[in-house]
């Protein structure tokens, strides 16, 4: 397993866990809307670091974005495998063609 797959598995294992014992369980217990809000906050922080040009801070914020994306997906009963399947479906297609098909 890759680190992101291990992280996704850990997040899935925390669904239904005691919110007092796990940050992930606490986020999930607050519902999909709160998970989406946290994802948005982390995304903005990553954008700020991208503009500033601090590679180390951007790397750290990007890791936070990935974590909160996976939590948000879990809150809506989606998994990393679902996203990977969608990426695989799109593989080999031009981004321009993909946009035009929407």
WORA-V402508 format. One record per run of one state. SS is the DSSP state (alpha for helix, beta for strand, coil for the rest). FROM is the first residue (numbers start at 0). TO is the last residue. If there is no record, write none. Layout:
BEGIN
ss from to
SS FROM TO
SS FROM TO
END
This chain:
BEGIN
ss from to
coil 0 1
alpha 2 13
coil 14 21
alpha 22 28
coil 29 30
alpha 31 51
coil 52 53
alpha 54 74
coil 75 78
alpha 79 89
coil 90 93
alpha 94 99
coil 100 101
END
